[in-house]
């Protein structure tokens, strides 16, 4: 049966790769593509035990705020972060500083994401990238699970019974 375990590990890895790519795509589709730090931090670890395979996905800490959003009453960040963001977008000096303070005021009024920030999204969403994957992936991976995990089990049992 070790061949079967290798097949299962290989297929769990393929499914995990697929989930990871879908999560990265969702982040990009939501319009979160400034430095690439969030997407580049996304990875998973697979731990194989005698009776289970565990897959854990990781990304940088601030990805939690990108996923969940931030209530207006909880908006707290150094203004320098926004000034630097506006500089990366091409504003300089006082223009970057003014835009940063105006954006921060909007964040403190509406929260993050703001209502109008949806214009930066190609899918109509600005948060919930992880939640979206949890919601949509089962339907996408079910056929893969059937083909790559259930079928080898059936074959293994048929082979066992025929021997």
C-alpha positions as CSV (number, residue, x, y, z in Angstrom):
1,X,0.0,0.0,0.0
2,X,2.9,2.5,0.1
3,X,2.3,3.4,-3.6
4,X,-1.2,4.4,-2.6
5,X,0.1,6.7,0.2
6,X,2.5,8.3,-2.3
7,X,-0.4,8.8,-4.7
8,X,-2.4,10.5,-2.0
9,X,0.5,12.7,-0.9
10,X,1.1,13.7,-4.6
11,X,-2.6,14.5,-5.1
12,X,-3.0,16.4,-1.8
13,X,0.0,18.5,-2.9
14,X,-1.6,19.1,-6.4
15,X,-4.8,20.2,-4.7
16,X,-2.9,22.5,-2.2
17,X,-1.1,24.1,-5.2
18,X,-4.4,24.7,-6.9
19,X,-5.9,26.3,-3.7
20,X,-2.7,28.5,-3.3
21,X,-2.9,29.7,-6.9
22,X,-6.7,30.4,-6.5
23,X,-6.0,32.4,-3.4
24,X,-3.3,34.5,-5.1
25,X,-5.6,35.1,-8.0
26,X,-8.4,36.2,-5.7
27,X,-6.1,38.7,-4.0
28,X,-5.1,40.1,-7.4
29,X,-8.7,40.2,-8.6
30,X,-9.7,42.1,-5.5
31,X,-7.1,44.7,-6.5
32,X,-4.5,44.1,-3.8
33,X,-1.3,44.3,-5.9
34,X,0.9,47.1,-4.5
35,X,4.3,45.5,-3.6
36,X,3.4,41.9,-4.0
37,X,4.5,41.1,-0.4
38,X,1.2,39.4,0.5
39,X,1.1,37.2,-2.6
40,X,4.7,36.4,-2.4
41,X,4.3,35.3,1.2
42,X,1.6,32.8,0.5
43,X,2.7,29.2,1.0
44,X,1.6,26.0,2.6
45,X,3.2,23.2,4.6
46,X,2.1,19.5,4.3
47,X,2.8,17.2,7.3
48,X,2.3,13.5,6.6
49,X,1.6,11.4,9.7
50,X,0.8,7.7,10.0
51,X,-3.0,8.3,10.0
52,X,-3.4,11.8,8.4
53,X,-2.1,14.4,6.1
54,X,-2.3,18.0,7.4
55,X,-2.0,21.0,5.1
56,X,-1.6,24.5,6.6
57,X,-1.6,27.7,4.6
58,X,0.3,30.8,5.6
59,X,0.7,34.4,4.6
60,X,2.0,37.6,6.2
61,X,0.2,38.9,9.2
62,X,-1.4,41.9,7.6
63,X,-3.1,39.6,5.1
64,X,-5.6,39.1,8.0
65,X,-6.7,42.7,7.7
66,X,-6.9,42.5,3.9
67,X,-9.1,39.4,4.3
68,X,-11.3,40.7,7.2
69,X,-11.2,44.5,6.6
70,X,-10.9,47.0,9.4
71,X,-13.8,48.7,11.2
72,X,-13.6,52.5,11.1
73,X,-13.3,52.6,14.9
74,X,-10.3,50.3,14.7
75,X,-8.3,52.1,12.0
76,X,-4.8,52.7,13.4
77,X,-1.6,52.8,11.3
78,X,1.3,55.2,10.9
79,X,0.5,57.8,8.3
80,X,4.0,57.1,6.8
81,X,2.6,53.9,5.4
82,X,0.0,55.8,3.3
83,X,2.5,58.5,2.3
84,X,4.9,55.8,1.0
85,X,2.0,54.1,-0.8
86,X,1.1,57.3,-2.6
87,X,4.7,57.9,-3.5
88,X,4.8,54.4,-5.1
89,X,1.7,55.5,-7.1
90,X,3.6,58.6,-8.4
91,X,2.7,61.4,-6.0
92,X,5.5,63.4,-4.4
93,X,6.0,65.7,-1.5
94,X,3.0,67.6,-0.2
95,X,0.7,65.9,-2.7
96,X,1.5,62.5,-1.3
97,X,1.1,63.7,2.3
98,X,-2.2,65.5,1.6
99,X,-3.6,62.4,-0.2
100,X,-2.5,60.2,2.7
101,X,-4.2,62.3,5.3
102,X,-7.4,62.5,3.3
103,X,-7.4,58.7,2.8
104,X,-6.8,58.1,6.5
105,X,-9.7,60.4,7.3
106,X,-11.9,58.4,4.9
107,X,-10.7,55.1,6.5
108,X,-11.5,56.5,10.0
109,X,-15.0,57.4,8.7
110,X,-15.8,54.2,6.6
111,X,-13.3,51.6,7.6
112,X,-11.1,49.6,5.3
113,X,-12.0,48.9,2.5
114,X,-13.9,52.0,1.7
115,X,-17.1,51.8,-0.3
116,X,-15.6,53.4,-3.4
117,X,-12.4,51.2,-3.4
118,X,-14.4,48.5,-5.2
119,X,-13.5,50.3,-8.4
120,X,-10.0,48.8,-8.0
121,X,-11.4,45.2,-8.0
122,X,-12.1,43.2,-11.1
123,X,-14.5,40.8,-9.2
124,X,-16.5,43.3,-7.1
125,X,-14.9,42.2,-3.8
126,X,-12.3,44.0,-1.8
127,X,-12.0,41.7,1.2
128,X,-12.6,38.0,2.1
129,X,-10.0,36.5,-0.3
130,X,-9.6,33.5,2.0
131,X,-13.3,33.2,2.8
132,X,-14.0,33.2,-1.0
133,X,-11.6,30.3,-1.5
134,X,-13.1,28.3,1.4
135,X,-16.5,28.9,-0.2
136,X,-15.7,28.0,-3.8
137,X,-12.9,25.5,-3.7
138,X,-14.9,22.4,-2.6
139,X,-16.8,22.3,-5.9
140,X,-13.6,22.8,-7.9
141,X,-11.6,20.1,-6.1
142,X,-14.3,17.5,-5.7
143,X,-13.8,16.0,-9.2
144,X,-10.0,16.0,-8.6
145,X,-10.5,14.2,-5.3
146,X,-12.8,11.6,-6.9
147,X,-10.3,11.0,-9.8
148,X,-7.1,11.1,-7.9
149,X,-7.9,9.8,-4.5
150,X,-11.1,7.7,-4.6
151,X,-10.2,5.9,-7.9
152,X,-6.8,4.7,-6.6
153,X,-8.4,3.4,-3.4
154,X,-11.0,1.4,-5.5
155,X,-8.2,0.0,-7.7
156,X,-6.1,-0.9,-4.6
157,X,-9.0,-2.8,-3.0
158,X,-9.8,-4.6,-6.3
159,X,-6.2,-5.6,-6.6
160,X,-6.2,-6.8,-3.0
161,X,-9.3,-8.9,-3.5
162,X,-8.0,-10.4,-6.8
163,X,-4.7,-11.5,-5.2
